[in-house]
Amino acid sequence: MLSRVFSFFTVLVFCVSCNKLSFTKKIKTNALIDTVLDFSSVDISPSFKVCDSIIDKRKKTDCFRTTIHQKIGEELAQYSFTIKDSISEIVWVDLRINSKGVIVLDEIDSPEKIKKELPELDSLLDISVKKLPIIFPALKRGIPVTTQYRLPIRILLKE
């Protein structure tokens, strides 16, 4: 009887301790996860349909900026302005493009001379931005993200 109990406990100890004993070494490999994100830049900048086929990041950004300036300029050129003095000023337009590609005019920073001579410019810029064609949002690690742009627009009008 005693030998049976001893045998039972011996087998029990071996069975329970098998997980603890390891004759082969397990190699743990932890993949390094890149958790530092640079939120000041994107992998792929927003683009219009005409810029979508460009692969180079800098050229794609230049295409986007050129196209947005061209479209806003074409829209503003449809209006006629009456001014007292010649104007050669830069208006800064802050735009936000959300992750769905919707563009929103955040703020217009214009000099006092522009505000006095062209008080309707803010509303015309808002209309121009709303008439922009479809924009594909910027991508960060393959995920659409919201981006913000500060575009300079030169207002050059002569008497």
PASEBA-1860 file (N, C-alpha, C; in nm, 3 decimals):
! residues 159
1> MLSRVFSF> 0.082/-0.118/0.000/0.000/0.000/0.000/0.087/0.126/0.000 ~ 0.188/0.122/0.084/0.278/0.236/0.092/0.353/0.257/-0.039 ~ 0.389/0.150/-0.102/0.460/0.160/-0.229/0.369/0.215/-0.338 ~ 0.240/0.183/-0.332/0.145/0.236/-0.429/0.127/0.386/-0.411 ~ 0.116/0.429/-0.290/0.101/0.572/-0.262/0.227/0.646/-0.305 ~ 0.343/0.589/-0.274/0.468/0.651/-0.314/0.480/0.657/-0.466 ~ 0.443/0.553/-0.535/0.446/0.549/-0.681/0.350/0.652/-0.739 ~ 0.233/0.660/-0.681/0.132/0.755/-0.728/0.184/0.898/-0.715
9> FTVLVFCV> 0.242/0.935/-0.602/0.295/1.069/-0.582/0.415/1.097/-0.673 ~ 0.495/0.997/-0.697/0.609/1.014/-0.785/0.562/1.042/-0.928 ~ 0.467/0.965/-0.976/0.411/0.986/-1.110/0.342/1.123/-1.116 ~ 0.271/1.157/-1.011/0.202/1.285/-1.005/0.302/1.402/-1.011 ~ 0.411/1.392/-0.939/0.514/1.497/-0.940/0.574/1.510/-1.080 ~ 0.603/1.401/-1.145/0.660/1.405/-1.280/0.562/1.466/-1.380 ~ 0.437/1.431/-1.366/0.336/1.484/-1.459/0.316/1.634/-1.440 ~ 0.311/1.678/-1.318/0.288/1.819/-1.290/0.412/1.902/-1.322
17> SCNKLSFT> 0.528/1.850/-1.300/0.650/1.926/-1.317/0.702/1.923/-1.460 ~ 0.641/1.850/-1.549/0.688/1.843/-1.689/0.683/1.979/-1.756 ~ 0.587/2.059/-1.720/0.580/2.193/-1.779/0.692/2.281/-1.726 ~ 0.737/2.255/-1.607/0.842/2.337/-1.548/0.979/2.301/-1.603 ~ 0.997/2.171/-1.631/1.124/2.127/-1.683/1.124/2.145/-1.834 ~ 1.229/2.202/-1.882/1.236/2.224/-2.025/1.373/2.178/-2.072 ~ 1.371/2.080/-2.158/1.496/2.029/-2.210/1.536/2.105/-2.335 ~ 1.443/2.174/-2.393/1.473/2.258/-2.510/1.452/2.403/-2.469
25> KKIKTNAL> 1.539/2.487/-2.514/1.527/2.629/-2.480/1.430/2.696/-2.577 ~ 1.339/2.768/-2.520/1.247/2.844/-2.602/1.311/2.979/-2.629 ~ 1.315/3.012/-2.754/1.374/3.140/-2.792/1.261/3.242/-2.805 ~ 1.272/3.343/-2.725/1.171/3.449/-2.730/1.222/3.559/-2.821 ~ 1.142/3.588/-2.920/1.176/3.699/-3.008/1.063/3.799/-3.000 ~ 1.096/3.912/-2.953/0.998/4.020/-2.946/1.025/4.116/-3.060 ~ 0.928/4.132/-3.143/0.942/4.226/-3.253/0.933/4.368/-3.198 ~ 1.022/4.449/-3.244/1.020/4.588/-3.201/0.905/4.659/-3.270
33> IDTVLDFS> 0.825/4.723/-3.193/0.710/4.793/-3.248/0.744/4.941/-3.251 ~ 0.727/4.999/-3.367/0.754/5.141/-3.384/0.633/5.219/-3.335 ~ 0.644/5.272/-3.214/0.530/5.342/-3.156/0.545/5.494/-3.161 ~ 0.657/5.541/-3.210/0.677/5.685/-3.220/0.622/5.732/-3.354 ~ 0.521/5.817/-3.350/0.460/5.867/-3.472/0.491/6.014/-3.488 ~ 0.526/6.051/-3.608/0.551/6.191/-3.641/0.422/6.249/-3.697 ~ 0.353/6.329/-3.615/0.225/6.383/-3.655/0.238/6.510/-3.738 ~ 0.361/6.555/-3.761/0.380/6.677/-3.840/0.393/6.647/-3.989
41> SVDISPSF> 0.398/6.520/-4.026/0.407/6.486/-4.168/0.319/6.364/-4.196 ~ 0.291/6.346/-4.323/0.210/6.233/-4.366/0.291/6.150/-4.465 ~ 0.250/6.026/-4.482/0.318/5.939/-4.578/0.281/5.977/-4.721 ~ 0.153/6.001/-4.743/0.103/6.041/-4.876/0.017/6.164/-4.857 ~ 0.052/6.271/-4.927/-0.022/6.397/-4.911/-0.157/6.388/-4.981 ~ -0.250/6.480/-4.946/-0.379/6.479/-5.014/-0.358/6.507/-5.162 ~ -0.453/6.467/-5.242/-0.436/6.489/-5.385/-0.570/6.502/-5.455 ~ -0.562/6.571/-5.567/-0.675/6.577/-5.658/-0.662/6.460/-5.755
49> KVCDSIID> -0.764/6.438/-5.834/-0.762/6.326/-5.928/-0.645/6.339/-6.026 ~ -0.612/6.463/-6.068/-0.503/6.483/-6.164/-0.367/6.450/-6.102 ~ -0.355/6.456/-5.969/-0.227/6.431/-5.901/-0.217/6.289/-5.848 ~ -0.322/6.213/-5.856/-0.327/6.083/-5.790/-0.227/5.982/-5.847 ~ -0.191/5.996/-5.974/-0.102/5.897/-6.035/0.046/5.926/-6.006 ~ 0.077/6.040/-5.946/0.216/6.075/-5.915/0.261/5.998/-5.792 ~ 0.379/5.937/-5.800/0.428/5.854/-5.691/0.520/5.932/-5.598 ~ 0.608/6.016/-5.652/0.704/6.091/-5.572/0.630/6.185/-5.476
57> KRKKTDCF> 0.667/6.177/-5.348/0.597/6.252/-5.243/0.605/6.404/-5.266 ~ 0.723/6.455/-5.297/0.740/6.598/-5.317/0.663/6.647/-5.440 ~ 0.670/6.571/-5.549/0.599/6.611/-5.671/0.448/6.607/-5.651 ~ 0.401/6.509/-5.574/0.258/6.499/-5.546/0.210/6.617/-5.463 ~ 0.290/6.658/-5.364/0.256/6.774/-5.283/0.256/6.900/-5.368 ~ 0.356/6.915/-5.454/0.363/7.031/-5.544/0.243/7.034/-5.638 ~ 0.205/6.919/-5.689/0.088/6.910/-5.778/-0.039/6.952/-5.703 ~ -0.053/6.906/-5.580/-0.170/6.942/-5.500/-0.175/7.093/-5.478
65> RTTIHQKI> -0.062/7.151/-5.437/-0.059/7.296/-5.411/-0.084/7.376/-5.539 ~ -0.022/7.335/-5.649/-0.042/7.405/-5.776/-0.188/7.398/-5.819 ~ -0.247/7.281/-5.808/-0.386/7.263/-5.849/-0.481/7.344/-5.763 ~ -0.459/7.345/-5.632/-0.549/7.418/-5.543/-0.536/7.570/-5.568 ~ -0.414/7.618/-5.593/-0.395/7.760/-5.626/-0.465/7.793/-5.759 ~ -0.449/7.704/-5.855/-0.508/7.726/-5.987/-0.660/7.730/-5.979 ~ -0.719/7.636/-5.908/-0.865/7.629/-5.898/-0.923/7.750/-5.824 ~ -0.858/7.790/-5.714/-0.906/7.906/-5.639/-0.886/8.033/-5.723
73> GEELAQYS> -0.773/8.042/-5.793/-0.746/8.157/-5.879/-0.848/8.170/-5.992 ~ -0.881/8.056/-6.055/-0.981/8.057/-6.162/-1.117/8.103/-6.110 ~ -1.151/8.059/-5.991/-1.280/8.098/-5.933/-1.283/8.247/-5.900 ~ -1.175/8.298/-5.841/-1.170/8.441/-5.807/-1.164/8.529/-5.931 ~ -1.106/8.478/-6.039/-1.095/8.556/-6.163/-1.232/8.584/-6.227 ~ -1.334/8.511/-6.186/-1.469/8.531/-6.241/-1.534/8.658/-6.188 ~ -1.482/8.711/-6.080/-1.542/8.828/-6.017/-1.464/8.954/-6.055 ~ -1.536/9.063/-6.063/-1.470/9.191/-6.089/-1.474/9.274/-5.961
81> FTIKDSIS> -1.362/9.341/-5.934/-1.349/9.419/-5.812/-1.327/9.566/-5.848 ~ -1.386/9.653/-5.770/-1.363/9.796/-5.784/-1.280/9.842/-5.665 ~ -1.164/9.901/-5.695/-1.073/9.943/-5.588/-1.031/10.088/-5.609 ~ -0.985/10.151/-5.502/-0.937/10.290/-5.508/-0.788/10.294/-5.536 ~ -0.712/10.210/-5.470/-0.567/10.205/-5.486/-0.526/10.067/-5.537 ~ -0.409/10.059/-5.596/-0.356/9.930/-5.640/-0.326/9.844/-5.518 ~ -0.342/9.714/-5.536/-0.318/9.620/-5.427/-0.221/9.512/-5.474 ~ -0.121/9.489/-5.393/-0.030/9.376/-5.414/0.002/9.320/-5.275
89> EIVWVDLR> -0.083/9.231/-5.230/-0.073/9.176/-5.094/-0.087/9.024/-5.098 ~ -0.044/8.962/-4.989/-0.061/8.817/-4.975/-0.164/8.790/-4.866 ~ -0.260/8.706/-4.900/-0.363/8.662/-4.807/-0.331/8.517/-4.772 ~ -0.328/8.486/-4.643/-0.300/8.350/-4.598/-0.432/8.280/-4.568 ~ -0.451/8.165/-4.631/-0.575/8.088/-4.615/-0.542/7.956/-4.546 ~ -0.604/7.932/-4.432/-0.585/7.807/-4.358/-0.696/7.710/-4.396 ~ -0.657/7.596/-4.452/-0.752/7.494/-4.495/-0.730/7.367/-4.415 ~ -0.839/7.296/-4.390/-0.833/7.167/-4.322/-0.901/7.065/-4.412
97> INSKGVIV> -0.831/6.956/-4.439/-0.886/6.847/-4.520/-0.903/6.729/-4.426 ~ -1.027/6.690/-4.402/-1.049/6.583/-4.304/-1.023/6.446/-4.366 ~ -1.038/6.342/-4.289/-1.004/6.207/-4.333/-1.100/6.152/-4.438 ~ -1.209/6.223/-4.462/-1.303/6.183/-4.568/-1.282/6.263/-4.696 ~ -1.186/6.358/-4.695/-1.156/6.438/-4.812/-1.237/6.566/-4.822 ~ -1.309/6.599/-4.716/-1.388/6.722/-4.715/-1.296/6.837/-4.675 ~ -1.296/6.943/-4.757/-1.209/7.057/-4.730/-1.290/7.168/-4.665 ~ -1.232/7.226/-4.560/-1.300/7.330/-4.483/-1.207/7.450/-4.471
105> LDEIDSPE> -1.262/7.568/-4.491/-1.186/7.691/-4.474/-1.188/7.727/-4.325 ~ -1.071/7.720/-4.261/-1.063/7.748/-4.117/-1.051/7.897/-4.089 ~ -0.958/7.962/-4.156/-0.931/8.102/-4.124/-0.868/8.172/-4.244 ~ -0.895/8.300/-4.255/-0.833/8.384/-4.359/-0.760/8.496/-4.287 ~ -0.630/8.504/-4.311/-0.547/8.607/-4.249/-0.507/8.706/-4.360 ~ -0.573/8.820/-4.361/-0.546/8.918/-4.465/-0.507/9.052/-4.404 ~ -0.424/9.128/-4.475/-0.383/9.260/-4.426/-0.502/9.357/-4.419 ~ -0.485/9.461/-4.340/-0.592/9.561/-4.322/-0.632/9.626/-4.455
113> KIKKELPE> -0.534/9.648/-4.542/-0.563/9.711/-4.672/-0.662/9.626/-4.753 ~ -0.644/9.495/-4.749/-0.735/9.405/-4.821/-0.873/9.409/-4.756 ~ -0.877/9.410/-4.625/-1.006/9.412/-4.555/-1.084/9.539/-4.587 ~ -1.014/9.651/-4.602/-1.082/9.777/-4.634/-1.125/9.784/-4.780 ~ -1.035/9.745/-4.870/-1.062/9.757/-5.013/-1.153/9.646/-5.067 ~ -1.138/9.526/-5.012/-1.214/9.410/-5.061/-1.282/9.338/-4.946 ~ -1.384/9.397/-4.886/-1.450/9.331/-4.772/-1.520/9.200/-4.809 ~ -1.553/9.183/-4.937/-1.623/9.062/-4.981/-1.528/8.947/-5.014
121> LDSLLDIS> -1.397/8.970/-5.003/-1.300/8.867/-5.041/-1.314/8.741/-4.955 ~ -1.340/8.754/-4.826/-1.354/8.637/-4.738/-1.466/8.545/-4.785 ~ -1.580/8.602/-4.818/-1.693/8.519/-4.863/-1.665/8.458/-5.000 ~ -1.594/8.529/-5.087/-1.559/8.475/-5.219/-1.458/8.361/-5.206 ~ -1.364/8.374/-5.113/-1.270/8.264/-5.090/-1.342/8.142/-5.034 ~ -1.439/8.164/-4.948/-1.518/8.053/-4.893/-1.594/7.980/-5.004 ~ -1.653/8.056/-5.094/-1.724/7.997/-5.208/-1.627/7.920/-5.297 ~ -1.509/7.979/-5.320/-1.408/7.914/-5.405/-1.363/7.781/-5.347
129> VKKLPIIF> -1.344/7.777/-5.216/-1.301/7.653/-5.150/-1.411/7.548/-5.159 ~ -1.536/7.588/-5.144/-1.647/7.493/-5.151/-1.664/7.435/-5.291 ~ -1.619/7.506/-5.393/-1.632/7.459/-5.531/-1.514/7.375/-5.579 ~ -1.418/7.350/-5.490/-1.303/7.267/-5.529/-1.348/7.125/-5.561 ~ -1.281/7.059/-5.657/-1.318/6.921/-5.689/-1.285/6.826/-5.574 ~ -1.323/6.701/-5.590/-1.301/6.598/-5.488/-1.152/6.587/-5.454 ~ -1.125/6.577/-5.325/-0.988/6.564/-5.277/-0.974/6.429/-5.208 ~ -0.868/6.358/-5.243/-0.836/6.233/-5.174/-0.756/6.270/-5.050
137> PALKRGIP> -0.796/6.222/-4.931/-0.729/6.265/-4.808/-0.585/6.214/-4.799 ~ -0.509/6.276/-4.710/-0.372/6.233/-4.684/-0.375/6.099/-4.611 ~ -0.265/6.025/-4.627/-0.256/5.893/-4.562/-0.133/5.888/-4.471 ~ -0.153/5.832/-4.354/-0.045/5.804/-4.259/-0.055/5.657/-4.225 ~ 0.045/5.581/-4.266/0.045/5.436/-4.246/-0.078/5.369/-4.306 ~ -0.120/5.421/-4.420/-0.233/5.363/-4.493/-0.369/5.404/-4.441 ~ -0.373/5.490/-4.340/-0.500/5.532/-4.281/-0.526/5.678/-4.319 ~ -0.645/5.710/-4.372/-0.676/5.850/-4.403/-0.673/5.935/-4.277
145> VTTQYRLP> -0.606/6.050/-4.286/-0.592/6.140/-4.171/-0.630/6.282/-4.210 ~ -0.658/6.363/-4.110/-0.688/6.504/-4.131/-0.558/6.582/-4.142 ~ -0.552/6.672/-4.239/-0.433/6.755/-4.257/-0.475/6.901/-4.263 ~ -0.378/6.986/-4.239/-0.404/7.130/-4.242/-0.299/7.195/-4.331 ~ -0.344/7.289/-4.415/-0.255/7.361/-4.504/-0.273/7.511/-4.485 ~ -0.164/7.583/-4.498/-0.168/7.729/-4.494/-0.119/7.775/-4.632 ~ -0.213/7.821/-4.712/-0.182/7.858/-4.849/-0.172/8.010/-4.864 ~ -0.065/8.056/-4.929/-0.056/8.198/-4.959/-0.126/8.227/-5.092
153> IRILLKE> -0.208/8.330/-5.094/-0.274/8.371/-5.219/-0.239/8.517/-5.241 ~ -0.172/8.544/-5.353/-0.133/8.680/-5.386/-0.250/8.750/-5.454 ~ -0.287/8.864/-5.397/-0.391/8.948/-5.455/-0.320/9.064/-5.524 ~ -0.332/9.069/-5.655/-0.266/9.172/-5.734/-0.371/9.240/-5.821 ~ -0.410/9.361/-5.780/-0.510/9.437/-5.852/-0.457/9.577/-5.880 ~ -0.484/9.626/-6.000/-0.441/9.762/-6.038/-0.564/9.846/-6.064 ~ -0.549/9.977/-6.041/-0.662/10.070/-6.061/-0.711/10.067/-6.204
END
